[in-house]
Amino acid sequence: MDDLYRDYILDHYKRPRNFGELDPHDLEALEHNPLCGDELGVHILVKDDQIEDLRFHGHGCAISQAAASIASEELKGMKLAEVGELGADWMIDLLGIPVSATRRKCALLNLKVVRGAVTGDHAWPT
Amino acid sequence: MPPVAESTLSVRADFPILQRRPNGRPLIYLDSAATSQKPEAVIAAIADHLREHNANVHRGVYALAQEADAAFEGARTRIAAFVNADPLTTIFTKNVTEAINLIAYSWGRANVHEGDAVLVTQAEHHANLVPWQVLCRERGATLRYLEVDEHGGLSLDALDRELERGDVRLVAFAHVSNVLGTINPIAEIAGRARAAGALTVIDGAQGVPQLPVDVAAIGADFYAWTGHKALGPTGIGVLHGRREVLERMEPFLTGGDMIASVDFDGATWGELPSKFEAGTQPIAEAVGLAAAVDYLAALGMERVREHEQALTARMLEGLAAVPGLRVVGPLDAAARGGLASFTIEGLHPHDVAELCDREGVCIRAGHHCAQPLMRCLGVGATARASIGVYNEQADIDALVHALQSARGVFGLDGSRNGAAA
């Protein structure tokens, strides 16, 4: 069994959940991974101050796509105030694989995009 | 595939880092286009300089300072001779990026005006692109792009059409593309540009490490390259310029060492090359780079080229056997330098590089500082394997094996049912 490319990671990579466009949507953001030029965008529908629905779009490596797919399932129904509090550890723990320093941005890109859309803070999650 | 001579170089033992065995495996280094490894001769030359001859250069009267002077200026002479250039017009910079900024600021700000054009190719590294974008924006000039065809080549007819418009002041292009691998007809381009009254700037970062280079014969106005890709240390680049152009240029950086005299009202500039070398120079780095070019000269650059061409042919052949793999750039090893950028269907380049690393194979993945070109190629990123003098056939075979394994991990060979698409 591969430590990094586990079956569930490859499954989310090949069959990403909540990918596509969402129209209409209330919030959106688009970010790039400076390492490779990959891009990831998000559309978010808000209801009662929480994420009613969301869709990611863009392209990336297995780590970044799987991370976005896995996160999307957790983010649905989350309060916007909670999203602003999410840090890097939340994503890394959720991913459940040892992410090296060089791949960290791949794993965190989706959280950066979502936090950017929700809070306007476009900094990398720490 | 035409028959290719077997490589006759076997110098892996000269490179201490290649004796490392990460995870008990040989280190397979295929990222020389990013930076080369260093032979013992270079490491020893730098250490010897720092242990025995270190002092600041120029104007020291004591014997040790004179030794440092002789080492530094002697290094310049050897480095210039290696590419058949004049030491007086051989300027040390930090790297190619700084060399091109030097031209863009010192020559560009004085000579490019509103309505003028600068011509670059679509395949340039950001180092030979962004300084021209900034210059053109600042001066109200236009930056135009020479198209790269589907085989990674440039059209000389298209170049002529651009030059005939009469507004091109400068043409900037790579000797060897760091993504496509294409070896450009640089002397031909320089000749046509010169006939049209345009200056030429050649980014030789990927040229000098692997091809015989004769700066005088190329006839460009500027040819820049960097030490660390040519077996030397980081922190030192080289700019060869045409003397009459350099003499008319104002300095780029000003301060110590580059002056003839200074008073409270102003300063006058030193002679070439010191006019363009402000502040304490990379002295130990120059000594190291001189040792590197001595090492390459002893191997013989014709032989280095034969070696890399033979390995490139083997690499192209090996890559062609990997299902779903597409190489960008020319498919003939004779038309390209020792590198191959590629994509594999169903595998992102980052994952390719990560999985190659499991087998001790170091390759690069990303946009290779050529984002506009990536968009032309219709890819976000590629994986890139690049060859150095120290590589051997076994390294190429290890790469191909690692790529096949990577496909297996992703279930692309049907071996992993749980992960099947």
Interface residues (C-beta under 8 A of the other chain):
Chain A: D2 L4 Y5 D7 L10 D11 K14 R15 L35 C36 G37 D38 E39 H59 G60 C61 A62 I63 R103 C106
Chain B: H348 P349 H350 D351 E354 L355 A365 G366 H367 Q371 M374 G380 A381 V409 F410 G411 R416 G418 A419 A421
